[in-house]
């Protein structure tokens, strides 16, 4: 492409992502005006009610066949393993605490940012893939990620981990129904769809609020960790796109999830369990800012293959 066509593509993708910026901007504006933000209520609502509803409806009604869902599972697990290995090597090379910062450098923001961007970029199929990947990310982050933090040398043992049981159960129930080819009544599915539909706006508003309020005291080291997150995601994305025999749209949707910035949940857990929470907060800010700038180019690269 010439420079003009790349510029046109960039502007087009920015237009596609406008709803993301608008919703996140509401959260930023809320924080700037110092209005009361019911963070605990929204977090509980999203993790225990709306996201499980979204996961259930998407998996239960997706056009992706069961074999493809298993392939997405395998590709996502492989991506997580690759990202963790690359991130660990880079953290060690930069002499940063590996155990305390590996979850931040490994797990992407597949919920707040990944779901809406995948839907806007790749439509219903992209959302179905993203939801499946997000469910795997969530389970891994709340088990392996929190387990690693709790075993780190600076861990605070008084904090108990919370597993995403609602997401796990909704995912399991949807898979069970698909396996037995059981069709639920339309009103039930419509209810799950309606409840799940508010997940994306709530996540983006919460993300905007979090980005405006997290500590910036360790932005220098945080930028390094955020860069590691994006580079490890790029390594995983390249393997998924070029090393796995998946349909182009599916591989692009998985790769985009792997390329997401540092998850806000990683910062929250790092803050609770270790003494380097400020670095993780800086990583969230830096990686999200970098991703927003380069995301149109990444999406253009991926959509060119479809």
N, C-alpha and C positions, 0 to 999 in steps of 0.2 A: 504494500500500500504506500501511496505517497503521503506526505505530511498532512495534506488537506483532508484526505479520507480518514487518517488516524484521528485528526482533530474532530471530524464529524462524528466518528464512532464514539470518541470520548464524551462529547457533548450529549450524544444520544443515551449512553449508559448513565450519565449523570442525571438525565431526565427520568430514566427508569427508576433510579435510586432516590428520587426526590421524596417519596413517601417515607423512606427511612430517615432522611435528614429532618423532615418535618416533625415526625413523632419524637425522635431523639431531641430535637430542638425544644419541644414542649417541656421535656424533663430538665434540660439545661436552664430554660427560662424560669422554671419553678424553683430551681436551686439558686439562681442569681437573685430572685426576689425574696429568697429565704422564707418561702411559704412552707407550711407543714406538709411533709410527705410521709404517708403511712407505709413506710418501707417494709415493715414486718408483715403487715396485712397483705400487701401486693405480692411479696415474696411467697407467702404461704398460699395465697390464692392461685398464683401461677404454677407453683411446683406441685400442689396437692389437688388442684381442680381443673384449671383450664388447659395446662399442658397435657395431663393424662387424657383429657377429652379429645384434644387435638391428635395425640398419638393414636388413640383408639380409633377415631373416625378415619384418619388417614390410612392406617394399615388395614383396617377392615374393608375399606372401599377402594383402595388403590388398584390401578390397572396393572401394576407390576405383579408378575406371577411369582409363586413361592420360590422357584429356583433362583430367580433374580434377587429376591430378598436375601437368600442365603449367600449369594455372590456379593451383595452389598455388605453383609455382615463380615465376610472374609476380607474384603478389600479395606473396610474400615479398621478392623483389628490389625491388619498388616500396616496400614497407615499410622496408627497409634504407635506400634512397635518401632517403625522407622523414625518417627518424629522424636520418640523418647531417646533412642540411641544417638541421633544427631544432636539433640539438645544437650544430652549429658556430656558428650564429647566437647561441645563448644563451651559449656559452662565450666568444665574442668580446665580447658585451655585458657579461659579468661580468669581463672582462679576465683570463681564465684561459688558459693555454697551449693553443691549439686542437689543434695537431698531436699533442702529447703526451697529451692527455686525450680526444680525439675517439673513439678505440676504446672506452674505458671508458664514455663517455656514449652510445654508439651500440649496441653489441652486447649483447643480453640473455643472461641465464643460461638458455639454452634446454635445457641438458643436465641439470645437477644438480637444478634446480627445475622447469624447464618440462615435461620428460617425465612425471614422476610426477603433477604437478598436472593436466596435460591428461588423463592416463589416469583419474585419480580423478574429475575433473569431467565428462568427456565420453565415457568408455568407450573401446572398441577403436578406433572411428573417430577419436576425439580423439587417441589415441596415434599412429595412422597418420599423421595430419596433422602432429602435433608432431614425429615422427621425420623426416618430409620437410623440415619447416622447420628443424629442428636441423641436418640435414646441410648445408643451404644456409648457415646461420649459421656452422657450423664451417669450411667451406671459405672463406667470405668473411673470417672473423676471422683465419685463419691465413695468408691471402695479403694482402688489401687492408689489414687492420688492422695486421698486423706490418710490412708494407711502409711504411705511414705512420709508424709508430713509429721504424723504422730510419732514416727520412729526416729525422726531427725534429732540431732544433738540438742537443739534448742526448743524442742517440742514442749508444749504446755499440756500435760496429761489430764488436766481437769476438764478439758473440752471434749464432749462426746460427739462422734460423727453421726450424721443423719443420712440414712440411705434413702434414695428416691423410690420408696416402695410403691407409691401411687403410679409412677411412670412405669415401673417394672410390671406391676399387676395389669395395667391397662394394655401394655404391649403384649403380655402373655395371653390375656383374654382375647385380643384381636387375632393373634396367631392361632389360638385354639379354635376360634370360630371359622377362620379361613381353612384350617386343616380339615375340619368336619364339614365344610361347605354349608354352614348354617347362615341363613339370611335373617337378620334382625328386622323387626318392623320399621317402616320408614320414619314414623314419628320419633322413635328412639335414636336413629341415626341423625335425624334433623336436629334433635336436642343436643347431641354430642357435637355436631358441627357448629351450632350457634355458640355454645359455651367455649369451644376451642378457638373460635374466630377472634376472640378478644385477647388471645395469648400474645400475638405478635405486637399489637399496639402497646400493651402493658409492658412487654419486655423492652421495647425500644424507648419508651418513656423512662423506665427504670434505668436503662443504660445511660441515657442522657443525664439523668440526675446524678448517677454514680460518677460519671466522668467529670462532672462539674464540682464534685465534693471530695473526691479522693485526694490523698496527700500528694503534693508535688515535691516533697523534700528530697527524694532520691531519684530525680528524673534522669540524671546521668547514667547511673547503673541500671535504672529501669529501662532506658532506651536500649541498652545492650541486651537485656533479657527480652524485651519486646522484639528486637531484631532477630534474636535467636528463634523466638516463636515463629516468626514469619518465614525465616530461612528453613527451619525444620519442616514447616508446613509445605514449603515449596518442594523439598526433597520428597515428602510423601506424595504430593500431588503429581510430580513427574513420574514416580513409580506407578501410581494408579492409572494415569493417562496412557503411558507408553509401555508399561510392563504387564498390564492385565488385559485380558480379552473381554472387555465390557463394551456395551453400546456407548457411542460417543456422548450422548446426552447424560447417561447415568454416570459415566466416569467424570464428566465435567462437573456434575452436581456434587459428587463425592469430593473431588479435588477442591472445589470452592469451599466446602466445609473445612477441609484440612488447612486451608490458607487463612482462616479467620484469625483475628488478633487474640490477645490474651483474654481468657474468660474472666468476667467480673467475679464469678464464684471462686476462681483460683486465688484472687486477691483476698477475698473474705476469709478463706480457709488459711491462707498463708499468714494473714494478720492475726488470726486466732491461735494458730499453733506454733508460730516461730517469731523470731525477732527481726525478720527482714520484710515485714509487711509493706513498709514504705517503698521498698524496691519493686515489689509486685504491683503496687498502686501506680508507680511511675511506668511500669511495663504496660499496664492497661492503657494508660493515656497515650504513650508513645506509639505502641503498636496499632491502636485504633486510628490515630491520626495518620500514620503511614499507610494503613490499609485503605482509608477513605480516599487518599490521593491516588493510589495505584490500582484500586479496585476496578475502575472502568477499563484499564488496560488488561487486567487479568481476565475479566469477563469477555472482553473482545477477543483475546487469545483463545479462550475456551469455546466461545460461540462460533468462531471461525472453523472449528473442526466438526461442527454438527451439520 
